[in-house]
Amino acid sequence: MRRALLAAALLLAGCGLQAYDPRGLGAGPFEIDADSPALAADLRLRIARLEAAGGRPMRLRLDEGFSSGLASRVIKGHATKRELRYELSYVLYENGAELHRGDFSASQVLDNDETLHRANLLSDERFIEQARLRGIDYLLVDLRRRLGGL
């Protein structure tokens, strides 16, 4: 009960914490960084559009390794590859089977001027559409720190 009240309070405060588990996948809450209410709103809109178009609902999570300041810089399109130095790995689950990275090209993640696309994969209509067409029910974006000294 306390957890539900906290989640509701954070949502009302515009902090972007959202729980979304339409098919009972049970892998925890759908969390968006507290500094990213714009991203949370964008994802809510995408979920509504997918459902309205008859698409399968997906759940998406940003790993805690993705810092709050960096999340807001990504949304504004100001985060560079040098600044990020993260291994961006995404795992796509289709009926319990993993589809490894490489299924989607790196150009869908980073653009030519070394700036991360606004909200990277989350905002890429083609990526989401390709995932939906493949029947992927659960999309996990996992941002993990891989290099020492960061």
C-alpha positions in Angstrom: 0.0 0.0 0.0 2.8 2.4 0.9 4.5 1.6 -2.4 1.4 2.3 -4.4 0.9 5.7 -2.5 4.6 6.6 -3.2 4.2 5.8 -6.9 1.0 7.8 -7.1 2.7 10.8 -5.4 5.6 10.7 -7.7 3.4 10.6 -10.8 1.4 13.5 -9.5 4.6 15.4 -8.9 5.6 14.8 -12.5 8.6 12.6 -11.6 7.7 10.0 -14.3 7.4 6.8 -12.3 4.9 4.6 -14.1 3.8 1.0 -13.6 2.5 -0.8 -16.7 2.1 -4.5 -16.8 -1.0 -5.3 -19.0 -0.2 -8.9 -19.5 1.1 -9.8 -16.1 4.7 -10.2 -17.1 5.7 -9.5 -13.5 9.2 -8.1 -14.1 8.8 -5.1 -11.8 7.6 -1.6 -12.4 8.1 0.5 -15.5 10.5 3.1 -14.3 11.5 6.4 -16.0 14.2 8.5 -14.6 12.9 11.2 -12.2 14.5 14.0 -14.2 12.6 12.8 -17.4 8.9 13.7 -17.2 8.9 14.5 -20.9 10.1 11.0 -21.7 7.5 9.5 -19.4 4.8 11.5 -21.1 6.2 10.5 -24.5 6.1 6.8 -23.7 2.6 7.0 -22.3 1.4 8.6 -25.6 3.2 5.8 -27.6 1.6 3.1 -25.5 -1.8 4.6 -26.1 -1.1 4.9 -29.8 0.1 1.3 -30.1 -3.0 0.1 -28.3 -5.3 2.2 -30.4 -3.8 0.8 -33.5 -4.3 -2.7 -32.2 -0.6 -3.2 -31.4 0.7 -5.4 -28.6 1.5 -3.5 -25.4 5.2 -3.4 -24.5 7.0 -2.5 -21.4 10.2 -0.5 -21.4 12.7 0.2 -18.6 15.8 2.4 -18.1 18.4 0.7 -16.0 19.5 2.5 -12.8 23.0 2.9 -14.3 21.6 5.7 -16.5 22.1 8.8 -14.3 19.3 11.4 -14.0 21.4 14.2 -15.4 22.4 12.2 -18.4 18.8 11.1 -19.0 17.7 14.8 -19.3 20.7 15.6 -21.6 19.7 12.6 -23.8 16.2 13.9 -24.2 17.4 17.4 -25.1 19.8 15.8 -27.7 23.0 17.1 -25.9 24.6 13.8 -24.7 27.7 12.7 -26.8 29.1 9.3 -27.2 32.3 10.4 -25.4 30.3 11.6 -22.5 28.1 8.5 -22.3 30.8 5.7 -22.6 28.2 3.2 -21.9 27.6 -0.1 -23.6 24.1 0.2 -24.9 22.6 -3.2 -24.9 19.0 -4.1 -25.5 17.5 -7.5 -25.1 14.3 -8.2 -27.0 12.1 -11.0 -25.7 9.7 -12.8 -28.0 7.8 -15.6 -26.4 10.6 -16.0 -23.9 13.4 -16.2 -26.5 16.2 -13.6 -26.6 16.9 -11.7 -29.8 20.4 -10.3 -29.4 21.6 -6.9 -30.3 22.6 -6.7 -33.9 19.0 -7.3 -35.0 18.8 -3.5 -35.3 21.6 -1.4 -36.6 23.7 1.0 -34.5 22.7 3.9 -36.8 19.3 3.6 -35.1 21.0 4.5 -31.8 23.7 7.0 -32.6 23.5 9.7 -35.3 26.4 10.9 -37.4 27.4 13.9 -35.2 28.0 11.6 -32.2 24.9 12.9 -30.4 22.5 10.3 -29.0 19.1 10.5 -30.7 16.5 12.2 -28.6 15.5 9.5 -26.1 17.5 7.1 -28.4 15.6 3.9 -29.1 12.6 4.9 -27.2 11.7 7.7 -29.6 12.6 5.8 -32.8 9.3 5.1 -34.6 10.9 2.7 -37.0 12.5 0.7 -34.2 9.2 0.5 -32.3 7.4 -0.4 -35.5 9.9 -3.2 -36.4 9.7 -4.5 -32.8 5.9 -4.6 -33.0 5.9 -6.3 -36.4 8.2 -9.0 -35.0 5.6 -9.7 -32.3 7.8 -8.6 -29.4 5.8 -8.2 -26.2 8.6 -7.0 -23.9 11.3 -4.6 -24.8 14.0 -4.0 -22.3 16.5 -1.2 -22.7 19.5 -1.9 -20.5 22.1 0.9 -20.1 25.0 -0.4 -18.2 28.4 1.2 -17.3 31.1 -1.0 -18.9 34.3 1.0 -18.9 36.4 1.7 -15.7 36.8 5.2 -14.4 33.3 6.4 -15.2 
